Amino acid sequence: MLPTEDVYGVPINKAGNMSKLAKTLLNMHVVFMLIYLVTGIIQVMNSMSPLSIGEQEANVNLVGNSEGTYSEALLGLIVSIAVFTFLRKAIKDDNQEIMTGIMLCDGCCAGMTCLQGGCLFLGIAGIMIAKSAGRQVWYDDLCTCQGVPDNRAGCDKSGACCRYFDEQGCRKAVDEFHDGFAGMIILISIRAIVVCGLSMCCIFATMQLSAARDNMRAFPFCSSSLPGTPTVIGSTMIVGGAGSVVMGSPNTIAMGTVVVGHPVQAPSVVRTSSVKSSE
């Protein structure tokens, strides 16, 4: 019987540091659940706070639609809970197939979050370059008609050349955006850092899952015996010792002496008979 340690309600073998590895894997996926939970809470709090028109447009353009962010956080939380459940089952059952599937899932997480973090940083850099041009350039590009005025009744009100376009409202939105730019950049930078941190966690979890899958061939998580160890019921087995094997004997069985083709000589039987000869 191998020594074990309780990890999230599952007795894990200490041999080969499997209990430590299982604890690391399960703790990492608990961290994933907490990250998605905190992300969802932050998005809810952010939506409840009043934003100006310019800040709302900036949030949609740089961070994304709030409803899409909610669904992303909720989906991430559900998926992370499901992955944690399957990981616990894979450890409990010593199932290498489930372990491989979770490893692929964490690998996809690493790639997607790394791409998302890179896009956020590129977006921050692009908007900072655009802001450096000054407010007047924004006024000219967004709030001033650069072409032929459109006097049709059904023209697009969001276009600067439309007769119904609100130029004063556009300039106000540009001013609000520039005034709240620093705080917005800080919030987006924090989100980008969190996303990149999540990507690093996914990479680390993938590497640990790969190591666990390889170690399971020699050291199982929950099996009571190591792979390749013979199991004997009702008697003691000594492998490698010298001796003989006696079938049905409750005594110690020693394996290691093998005799093949040795003849067994039975005692000779001499039958004598008297032959009477007749004359």
N, C-alpha and C positions, 0 to 999 in steps of 0.2 A: 504494500500500500504506500503510495507516494504522499509526501506532505503537501498540504493544500493551503490556500489562503482565500477567504471570501472576498469576491470582487463583484459588487452590485448584485448580491444574492446568488452568485454562482461560485462553487468551490473550484478554484483554479490551482493546478499543480505548480509548485515552486521550482521544479526541476527545469533547468535551461532558462531561468528567469522568465518563464511563461506568465506567471502571475503579474509580474511587473509590466510586461508587454501588454497584457490584456487590460490592466488598469490604465496605461497610457492611451491605448486606443479608445476605450470607452470614455475617458475624461476628455479627449480631443473632440469627440462627437457631442458630448454635453456642451462644450464650448461653442460648437457650431449652432446648437439650438439657442443658446443664450445670445449669440451675436444676432441671429435673425429676429429673436424676440425684442431685443433692445432696438434694432433698426426699425421694426414696426412701431414701437412706442414713440421713437423720435419723430417718425413721419406723422403720426397722429397728433403729437404735440405741435409740430410745425404747421399742420393744416389748421389747427385751432387758433394759432396766433394771427392777428390781423396783419396783412401785407398790403403794401401799396401796389398800384397797377404796374409800375415798373418792376418791382420785386417779383410780382406774380409772373410776369412775362419772362423774367430772367430765370426763375425756378423752372418754368416749363421748358425753356430752351436749353438750359445747361443740365439740370438735374433730371428732368423728365416729368411726365404727367404724374400727379400725386396718386391718382387711382391706380395707375400702372405700378407705382412704387409700392402701394399697399399690397396689391396682389403678388408682387414679387417677394415681399417680405413674408407674406402668409404662405406662399408656395414653398419658400425656402425653409420655413419652420416645419411644415408638414413633412417635407422630404427628409429633413434632418432627423425628425422623430422616427420616421420609418427606417432610415438607415441605421440608427442606433438600435432599434428593435431587431433588425436582421443581423447586425453585428453581434449582439448578445447571443442570438440563437446560433450563429456560426461558431462562436467560442464554446458555447455549451455542448454543441453536437460534434465539435471538431470537424466542421464541414469546410473543406478547402474550396469547393465550388462557390459557395456563398461568399467566402472571403475574397475570391477573385472578382466577383461581381461588385462588391463594395469597393475594392481597390480601383476598378475602372470608373465607378461613380465619383470617387474622390479625385481621380485624375481629371475627369471632365470638369469638376468644380474648380480645380486649380487653373485649368486653361481659361474657363469662362470668366472667372473673377480677375485673373491677370489681364485679360483683354479689356474688361470693364474699367479696371483701374487705370490702364493706359489711356483709354478714351477720355476719362475724366481729367487726367492731367493735361492731355492735349487740348481739351476744351477750355480749361483754365488758362493755359498759355495763349490760346487764340483770342479769348475775350479780353485778356490783359493787353494784348497787342492792339486790339480794336479800340479799347478805352484810351490808350495812349495817344490816339489821334485827336482827342479833344471833343468836347460837346458839340462844337459848331459843325464838325464833320457828321456827327450823328443827326443833327438838325437837318443838314442838307440832304443826307442820304435817306432818312426815314420820314421827315416831316415836310419836305419841300418837293413840289412837283418838278421833276427833271424833264418832262416831256410835254405833250399836248394835253391841256385840260379836258377832262371828260365831263360833259354837261348832260349826259343822258340821265333819265330818271332811274334806271336800274343799274347804275354803275356800282362798282365795288367800293363800299364805304371805307375799307381798310387801305385802299390805294391813295397815295398822296395826291394824285391828279383828279380824283373824284370830287364832284362839286359838294358832296356831303361829308367830305373828310374833315375830321376835327383836328386842325393843326395845333391849336392851343393844348388840347389834351395830349397830343403826341409829344409836344415839347415838355409838358409836365411829367410824362412818363419817363422821358430821357433824363430829366433832372433827378427824379426819384431813384432811377437806376444808378446813376453816378454817385448820388449821395450815400446810398446803401451798399455800394460796391464792395467795400472792404469787408464788412460783416458777411456778405454773401460768399465771397471768395474763401473766407475762413471756414464757413460751414461746408462748402463743397470740398475744400482741401481735407477736412476731417473725414468726410465720407470716403474720399479717395484713399486716404491712409488706412481706414478700416477695411476697405475692399482689398487693398494690397496685403494687409495683414491676414485677412481671411484666405487669400490665395496662398500665402506662405504656410498657413496651417494646413490647407488641403494638400500641399506638396509634402509636408512632413508626415501627415496621416497616410498618404499613399505609400511613402517609403516604409513606414512602420508596418503597414498591412502586407507589403511584399516580404518583409523580413519575417513576419508572423507566419505567412503561408509557407515559406521555406523551412522554418523551424518546426512546423507541425509534423513534418515527415520523421523527425527524430524525437521531438518532445511534444506530446499532445497537450491540449489545454486541460481537459477534464477526464481523460481516460485513466483508469486506475493502474495501468501498467504501460511500460514503454513499448513501442513497436519492436517486434522481433523477439520479445521475451517469452519463452515457453510458459504455459500455464498448466499446472498439474492439480488435479482435484483428488483429495484424499490421501496424499502422501507428499513427502519432500523430495525435490529433485535437485541433484547436484550435477551441474554441467562441467565436464572437463576432468572429473575425478576417475580414478581407476576402480573397477569393481565389476560386479555382475548384476544383471537385471533378472529379478525374480518376479514373474507375473503373479498378481494376486497377493503379494506380500505387503503388509502394512509398514514394513521397515523402510529405511532410507533407500532410495533408488539412485544408483550412481551410474552416470552415462559417460562413455568415453572408451570403454573396452568393447570392441566389436570383433567377434569371431565369425568368419564366414566360411562355410564348407568344411568345418572341422568335424571329422567322423566321430560318431559315438560308438564305442566298442562295448558290446554287451558281453557278459560272461559266456564262455563256451559251454555248450551242453553236450555231454558225451553220453551217447546212448549205447549201452552194452546189451548184448543179447547172446544168449548161449545157443549154439546150434548143435543140435544132436545129430550125430551122424548114425546112420543105420548101417549096419553091416549087411 
